[in-house]
Amino acid sequence: MKNSDHLYSNLDLKKLLVPIIVEQLLSCLMGTVDTMMVSNVGSAAISAVSLVDSINVLVIQALSALAAGGAILCSHYLGSHNEKSANHSARQVLLVMTVLSVALTLICLVFRVPLLKLIFGKVEADVMANSQVYFLFTLLSFPFIGLYDAGASIMRAQNDSRRPMVISVISNFLNIGGNALLIFVLNMGVAGAAISTLFSRIFCAVVVIWKLRNEKEPIAVRNYLSIRPDFSTIRRILYIGIPSGIENSMFQFGKLAIQSTVSTLGTVAIAAQAMTNILEMLNGVAAMGIGIGLMTVVGQCLGAGRKDEAVYYMKKLMIFSEVFLIACCAVVYVLARPITMIGGMEAKSAEMCLDMMFWITIVKPIVWMFAFIPAYGMRAAGDVKFSMITSCITMWTFRFCLCVYLIRVCGMGTMAVWIGMFTDWTVRAIVFGLRFKSGKWMEHKVV
């Protein structure tokens, strides 16, 4: 570590955060391009991809949270100069992620059709047929998502965010190129989109695990067959990862439940909500990238016993994230109409999408940052249960129950989704703001 007054200089922060922000932005942009390419196949195709992706994101977020739990453990050990324990923890993270992601794949493979029918049974027949095809190929990618998340999180824990960015960027371009070939040249429809996604994720996993073998880095993982479970370390990983995984899973499960309600409004509404979700994710992705980097910063500060610096960097990066959020909201709103046109959306779906984006652009910069960014730092400090309980309560109370009431009882349509979302963000922002100010989030011991 450095001998300067602060653990991280401005240059160190820039080296850590910029690649993460670029990775998140490009991944989201490529996801938007991916959706636009699928939308040209037809409303049934884009609706199917949207519905299945709501399940896929549920799994992806759970795996990402578990990987982050292991990375937080690694960052604490690195902050305290204990590279041996950091390496041991990294090996256990890879083991846990491999076992869990393979198990998820097997479960989804066995219950693929019943699961889709249970959640989306009321959708039109062609949407369901496309959903079954798309889900079959994308669920096969879960183990590779798990391995990439684990490897990338371990790299970021040792301040190396550049290599995961490069791998992700190349993968996204491979995915887009594969889509162009399989969808437009070979006319494979949603199957082409799913196969392209599968191979891009395999690429990510293979390369990141290979790069993690570099013995010149503080953490290097080799001799995979010699890895044996250390249940003491696994418990520590799961202590952080499971509450975060439950929080993220409940968050996505709530979106899935909402999507099930939206699906009753028809294909036009499903398509409008699908594009709105993508645009809303795009305008917040840079701020989320800062939050991901914040976990490494806070973890290393607390591992080094520097609580004051953890608070200092929390405040500093919260300001950064708000600036990025305001700028991104403005840019995405300006681009929203051209994106719906290029994406070939039906006029009614496009207008519904633009109406929702108008209100998102106004409300999100006011409350979103406090609702999400402080929680990243709190998780890095081990304050995971408070974040999980708060998020689950606000999500189910406001995001889900209020939304369903407004749609089914008041007949408000898709805008009800965002009224519930805005209420959730606001309450969560108040609670997390008070928690951060109290300092109780730093009273946990991670290692």
Residue pairs with C-beta under 8 A, 6 or more apart in sequence:
1 7
1 79
1 81
1 304
2 9
6 309
6 312
7 79
7 297
7 300
7 301
7 304
7 306
7 309
8 16
8 297
8 313
12 159
13 293
13 297
13 317
15 159
15 161
15 162
16 156
16 159
16 161
16 293
16 296
16 297
17 161
17 289
17 290
17 293
17 317
17 320
18 161
19 161
19 162
19 164
19 165
20 156
20 161
20 164
20 165
20 289
20 290
20 292
20 293
21 286
21 289
21 290
21 324
22 165
22 169
22 289
23 161
23 164
23 165
23 168
23 169
23 289
24 285
24 286
24 288
24 289
24 292
25 282
25 285
25 286
25 289
26 168
26 169
26 172
27 168
27 172
27 285
28 278
28 281
28 282
28 285
29 282
30 172
30 173
30 175
30 176
31 278
31 281
32 278
32 279
32 282
32 339
33 176
34 175
34 176
34 179
34 193
34 197
35 46
35 49
35 50
35 274
35 275
35 278
35 343
36 339
36 342
36 343
36 344
37 176
37 179
37 180
37 183
37 184
37 193
38 45
38 46
38 49
38 179
38 183
38 190
38 193
39 45
39 46
39 271
39 275
39 343
39 344
39 345
40 183
40 343
40 344
41 183
41 189
41 190
43 267
43 268
43 271
43 346
43 349
44 124
44 126
44 127
44 130
44 267
45 130
45 189
45 190
46 271
46 274
47 123
47 127
47 130
47 267
47 270
47 271
47 274
48 127
48 128
48 129
48 130
48 131
48 133
48 134
48 190
49 130
49 134
49 190
49 193
49 274
50 259
50 270
50 271
50 273
50 274
50 277
51 116
51 119
51 120
51 123
51 127
51 131
51 259
51 263
51 270
52 116
52 131
52 134
52 135
52 138
53 138
54 252
54 255
54 256
54 259
55 115
55 119
55 135
55 256
56 135
56 138
56 139
57 252
57 255
58 249
58 252
58 253
58 255
58 256
59 104
59 108
59 142
59 145
60 145
61 245
61 248
61 249
61 251
61 252
62 245
62 248
62 249
62 252
63 97
63 100
63 101
63 104
63 142
63 145
63 146
63 149
63 245
64 149
64 153
64 248
65 241
65 244
65 245
65 247
65 248
65 249
66 96
66 97
66 100
66 149
66 237
66 238
66 241
66 242
66 244
66 245
67 93
67 97
67 146
67 149
67 150
67 152
67 153
67 241
68 153
68 240
68 241
68 244
68 292
68 295
68 379
69 237
69 238
69 239
69 240
69 241
69 242
69 244
69 245
69 384
70 89
70 90
70 92
70 93
70 96
70 97
70 150
70 153
70 154
70 237
70 240
70 241
71 93
71 153
71 154
71 156
71 157
71 295
71 296
71 299
72 157
72 240
72 295
72 299
72 379
72 380
72 382
72 446
73 89
73 93
73 233
73 236
73 237
73 240
73 446
73 447
74 86
74 89
74 90
74 93
74 154
74 157
74 158
74 219
74 299
75 157
75 158
75 295
75 296
75 299
75 300
75 303
75 380
76 299
76 300
76 302
76 303
76 446
76 447
77 83
77 85
77 86
77 89
77 303
77 447
78 86
78 157
78 158
78 218
78 219
78 300
78 303
79 299
79 300
79 301
79 302
79 303
79 304
80 303
80 304
80 305
80 447
82 447
83 218
83 219
85 447
86 157
86 158
86 218
86 219
87 218
87 219
87 220
87 221
88 230
88 233
89 233
89 236
89 237
90 154
90 212
90 219
90 221
91 221
91 227
92 227
92 229
92 230
92 233
92 234
92 237
93 150
93 153
93 154
93 237
94 147
94 150
94 151
94 154
94 209
94 221
94 224
94 227
95 227
95 229
95 234
96 234
96 237
96 238
96 241
97 146
97 147
97 149
97 150
98 143
98 146
98 147
100 146
101 142
101 143
101 145
101 146
101 147
102 142
102 143
104 142
105 139
105 140
105 142
105 143
108 115
108 135
108 139
108 142
109 139
109 140
112 132
112 135
112 136
112 139
113 132
116 128
116 131
116 132
116 135
117 128
119 256
119 260
120 127
120 128
120 131
120 260
120 263
121 128
122 263
122 264
123 131
123 263
123 270
124 267
127 267
127 270
130 189
130 190
133 189
133 190
133 191
133 194
134 190
134 191
134 193
134 194
136 194
137 191
137 194
137 195
137 197
137 198
138 194
138 197
138 198
140 198
141 197
141 198
141 201
141 202
143 205
144 198
144 201
144 202
144 204
144 205
144 206
145 201
145 205
147 205
147 208
147 209
148 167
148 201
148 204
148 205
148 208
151 164
151 205
151 208
151 209
151 211
151 212
152 164
152 167
152 168
152 208
154 212
154 219
154 221
155 161
155 163
155 164
155 208
155 211
155 212
155 219
156 164
156 292
156 293
156 296
157 219
157 296
157 299
158 217
158 218
158 219
159 296
160 217
161 293
163 208
163 211
164 208
167 203
167 204
167 207
167 208
167 211
168 204
170 203
171 200
171 201
171 203
171 204
172 200
174 196
174 199
174 200
174 203
175 196
175 197
175 199
175 200
177 196
178 192
178 195
178 196
178 197
178 199
178 200
179 192
179 193
179 196
181 192
181 196
182 188
182 191
182 192
182 193
182 195
182 196
183 189
183 192
183 193
186 192
188 195
209 221
212 219
212 220
212 221
213 220
213 221
213 222
214 220
215 222
236 446
236 447
239 382
239 384
240 379
240 382
240 384
240 446
243 384
243 385
243 387
243 388
244 379
244 384
244 387
244 388
246 388
246 392
247 384
247 387
247 388
247 391
247 392
250 391
250 392
250 395
250 396
251 391
251 395
254 395
254 396
254 399
254 400
255 277
255 399
257 400
257 404
258 399
258 400
258 403
258 404
258 417
258 420
259 270
259 273
261 403
261 404
261 407
261 408
262 269
262 270
262 273
262 407
262 414
262 417
263 270
265 407
265 413
265 414
268 346
268 348
268 349
268 352
269 349
269 352
269 413
269 414
271 345
271 346
271 349
272 345
272 348
272 349
272 350
272 352
272 353
272 356
272 414
273 353
273 356
273 414
273 417
275 339
275 340
275 343
275 345
275 349
275 350
275 353
276 352
276 353
276 356
276 357
276 360
276 414
276 418
279 332
279 336
279 339
279 353
279 357
279 360
280 357
280 360
280 364
282 328
282 332
283 325
283 328
283 329
283 331
283 332
283 333
283 360
283 361
283 364
284 325
284 328
284 329
284 364
284 368
285 328
286 321
286 324
286 325
286 327
286 328
287 321
287 322
287 324
287 325
287 328
287 368
287 369
287 372
287 373
288 372
290 317
290 320
290 321
290 324
290 373
291 317
291 321
291 372
291 373
291 375
291 376
292 376
293 317
294 313
294 314
294 317
294 373
294 376
294 377
294 380
295 376
295 377
295 379
295 380
296 380
297 310
297 313
297 317
297 377
297 380
298 310
298 313
298 314
298 376
298 377
298 380
298 381
299 380
299 381
299 446
301 307
301 309
301 310
301 313
302 310
302 380
302 381
302 442
302 446
303 446
303 447
307 442
310 377
310 381
310 442
311 439
311 442
313 377
314 374
314 377
314 436
317 373
317 377
318 369
318 370
318 373
318 374
321 369
321 373
322 365
322 369
325 364
325 365
325 368
325 369
326 365
329 360
329 361
329 364
329 365
330 361
332 357
332 361
333 357
333 358
333 361
336 353
336 354
336 357
337 350
337 354
340 349
340 350
340 353
340 354
341 350
345 353
352 413
352 414
355 415
356 414
356 415
356 417
356 418
359 415
359 418
359 422
360 418
363 422
363 425
364 425
367 422
367 425
367 426
367 429
368 425
368 429
369 429
370 428
370 429
370 430
370 432
370 433
371 424
371 425
371 426
371 428
371 429
371 432
372 428
374 432
374 433
374 435
374 436
375 387
375 391
375 432
377 436
377 441
378 384
378 386
378 387
378 432
378 435
378 436
378 441
379 387
381 441
381 442
381 444
381 446
382 444
382 445
382 446
383 435
383 440
383 441
383 442
383 443
383 444
386 435
386 440
386 441
387 432
390 428
390 431
390 432
390 435
391 428
394 424
394 427
394 428
394 431
395 424
397 424
398 420
398 423
398 424
398 427
399 420
399 421
399 423
399 424
400 420
401 420
402 416
402 419
402 420
402 423
403 416
403 417
403 419
403 420
403 421
406 412
406 416
406 419
406 420
407 413
407 416
407 417
410 416
412 419
435 441
